[in-house]
Amino acid sequence: MQIWVDADACPKAVKDILFRAAERTTIITTLVANQFIQTPPSRYIKFMQVRSGYDEADNEIVKSLSEGDLVITGDIPLAHDVIGKGGHAINPRGERYTLDNIKERLNMRDFMDTLRGSGIDTGGPSALNSRDIQAFANQLDKFLAQFGKN
């Protein structure tokens, strides 16, 4: 199993948790982004820079992941593709996307996108807070205990 990170929009606090988990579990963790991201020196932490463009990082993650891999992303269409390929997905707020909830999340995302497209201000997600970061850390630990090395 490997961990893939949709890193362009991944919060620093979440990346820091992932860096510690990679060292603790010896699971290869690869950050994929359009721009350079500094990572600590480690045998288990990799960085892959893709060319700029819409969904380039997402496409590379889907192409590269294997069944059973974990992807960290807030991008619901990417999570949908990951689950469809037999992977697992957790967002930076600690929500695990599953076969049971991904269609609902995707439908809600599309609905909100339609509202925004018609000029309705739907607002955005609230800022990541310490409770969200703790929820992410807990969900990651739970996942790694079940599927990874801990």
Salt bridges, closest charged atoms under 4 A:
ASP16 OD2 - LYS12 NZ 2.89
GLU56 OE2 - ARG51 NH2 3.53
GLU60 OE1 - LYS63 NZ 3.34
ASP81 OD1 - HIS80 ND1 3.68
GLU95 OE2 - ARG105 NE 2.56
GLU104 OE2 - ARG105 NH1 3.62
ASP110 OD1 - ARG109 NH1 2.95
ASP113 OD1 - ARG116 NH2 3.91
ASP132 OD2 - ARG93 NH1 2.79
ASP141 OD1 - ARG24 NH2 3.15
